[in-house]
Amino acid sequence: MTFPDIFHYFCDMKEKERLLEICADTVFNALTAQVAGAHRIELCTGLSEGGTTPSVAQIREARKSLRILLYVLIRPRGGDFLYSDLECEIMKADIHFCGQAGCDGVVIGMLRPNGTVDAERCRALIAVARQYGMGVTFHRAFDRSNDLFQAMEDVIALGCDRILTSGGYATAIEGADVIRQLIEKAAGRIVIMPGSGITPDNAGELIRTTGLKEMHGTFRSRKASAMQYKNAKMNRQKDEYSLMLADAEKIKAVLECMNNYCR
């Protein structure tokens, strides 16, 4: 085997290790992502609020319809990541339902008022998930923590499988250098999965900068509504006559970028 052959062989091995997770706010978008080649779905609703827990019906239908991995966001409301005892009980109940429905994992995250990881409450949620053999991702509450590197150690100690992060910035591209440092310091103890603001145009740059193994995004495009009648008087603050839908071509383009990174 020549040196170029060896190089491309190991590149191919790396490519196979890379995984694309699609954040889908409907079962329709999840199915579009599956057809396009995504490896895992994070199902949620309320993306304008940063994502909240989807309905029971959405979870059930997603699990029935999807062949790929299904993780469900466990977040009872928008806003901050400081939760009451009541909200924690609601999250436990949601995780129980996900486990009973046959989901592959859940996505959680809680902070204390001082910006540190709320290990005690997170541990209680993780314990419920593990009863059903589900995986656990720590979501972008991580990016609101007061020390990302200490927060990573705390999340590792909790036993989470991965951290979704933009490196403490609004987008993963802005936080790429921090993400790279997190991946290096994690040293394989946990997956650091970049997300936020990733597009087919910048995915390659992000892979080169960070060395990521997993990537997360919505990859949506705006599509016109099929409605024929439109009441213009009721359409002043937002466009009710278009939908943000998962874009299969964008997903395929990102996957191609991930697969061709070494070439």
Secondary structure by P-SEA (a helix, b strand, c coil): ccaaaaaaaaaaaaaaabbbbbbcccaaaaaaaaaacccccccccccccccccccaaaaaaaaaccccbbbbbbccccccccccaaaaaaaaaaaaaaaaaccccccccccccccccaaaaaaaaaaaaaaabbbbbbcccccccccaaaaaaaaaaaccccccccccccccccaaaaaaaaaaaaccccccccccccccccaaaaaaaccccbbbbcbbbbbbbccccccccccccccccccccccaaaaaaaaaaaaaccc
